[in-house]
Amino acid sequence: MSMVKETLPNHHETTHDLQRFAAQLDKWVEHDRIYTAKGECASYIPALQKADPAQLGVVMVGADGTVLQAGDSEASFTLQSISKVISFMAACIDFGTSYVLDHVDVEPTGDAFNSIVRLELHKPGKPFNPMINAGALTVASMLGKRTPQEKVESFMSLISRMTGRRPTINEEVFQSEWMTAHRNRALAYYLQENGYLECAVEEALEVYLKQCSVEIGPTDIAMIGLVLAHDGYHPILKEQILPLQVARITKALMVTCGMYNASGKFAAFIGLPAKSGVSGGIMAVVPSHAGSSQSPFPNGCGIGIYGPAIDEVGNSVAGSRLLKQIAQEWDLSIF
Ligand SMILES: NC(=O)CC[C@H](N)C(=O)O
């Protein structure tokens, strides 16, 4: 059942408009739920298999605090690769973008998120972008101050500032990842060999796997998307949280690399900066200048989607369908 939470008056004069948009959203979620059967919950991290693959939910948050939600919008899940967006932004805030970009590039790979191949093919082994595991491990090693606790804190405090609440780490998922992180360990050792790790391998892994294990809901990621939609300004809290340049680079990274090796198709057929995670989350951004008059949010919005059944690339199957439907029906593409 869809819901409308109207916190402030917005451009739609009547609650009736919002009810109509909410009914559309509800219909699309219930229709796209059939696609959950076409995917499976990630199994290479054993704890993620406990999710209910039939779930699908969405939350959209506008600049005036208006919320539209439908389906399993109250579900909670771990951030997984969506955390890479936040750690990149946190590192840029901590050290400045030029220092971060000395350690990780902003070029898409077209390879799987956990691929190791390019680290050896291209010298000197600088990771291609912070949205693949290699780049995210480098960023995790840079974060905050010296200890893994301080690094995790840098990440957690940025999430708290954007979502207005402090999330927790799902210990079961963290332990499950830690015990099975063989490829991530290999990547981290490789990065260390080439000088792209700023702390010890096990510390970088701890920080990276903890950021992946942060428990979150669709509303939280919609709120982070909203801050990006407004170039780093939090329109509800009325506070500039990210420097403009950081927000812009992050959105460019989401468009070019955010949906793994399906990023090109997402750009072509959905046309929104988006980032997915293997637990089934998708965070999407409708920039404030790209909102459409046909949509409930002409001044842009953040979108949080959850659907744990993923495809072979690692993106939520039904979640991707739903995002495509929302973007096409409400004419949200930035292109
Ligand atoms: N694509 C993802 O969401 C991957 C995150 C996961 N923790 C990993 O490192 O493999």
Ligand as a Chemical Component Dictionary entry (heavy atoms), coordinates in Angstrom:
data_LIG
# 
_chem_comp.id                   LIG 
_chem_comp.type                 NON-POLYMER 
_chem_comp.pdbx_formal_charge   0 
_chem_comp.three_letter_code    LIG 
# 
loop_
_chem_comp_atom.comp_id 
_chem_comp_atom.atom_id 
_chem_comp_atom.alt_atom_id 
_chem_comp_atom.type_symbol 
_chem_comp_atom.charge 
_chem_comp_atom.model_Cartn_x 
_chem_comp_atom.model_Cartn_y 
_chem_comp_atom.model_Cartn_z 
_chem_comp_atom.pdbx_ordinal 
LIG N1 N1 N 0 28.794 -4.813 -5.128 1  
LIG C1 C1 C 0 28.690 -4.834 -3.836 2  
LIG O1 O1 O 0 27.702 -4.391 -3.234 3  
LIG C2 C2 C 0 29.835 -5.509 -3.181 4  
LIG C3 C3 C 0 29.997 -5.224 -1.710 5  
LIG C4 C4 C 0 30.571 -6.389 -0.977 6  
LIG N2 N2 N 0 30.749 -6.048 0.407  7  
LIG C5 C5 C 0 31.891 -6.822 -1.576 8  
LIG O2 O2 O 0 32.877 -6.252 -1.251 9  
LIG O3 O3 O 0 31.961 -7.728 -2.346 10 
# 
loop_
_chem_comp_bond.comp_id 
_chem_comp_bond.atom_id_1 
_chem_comp_bond.atom_id_2 
_chem_comp_bond.value_order 
_chem_comp_bond.pdbx_ordinal 
LIG N1 C1 SING 1 
LIG C1 O1 DOUB 2 
LIG C1 C2 SING 3 
LIG C2 C3 SING 4 
LIG C3 C4 SING 5 
LIG C4 N2 SING 6 
LIG C4 C5 SING 7 
LIG C5 O2 DOUB 8 
LIG C5 O3 SING 9 
# 
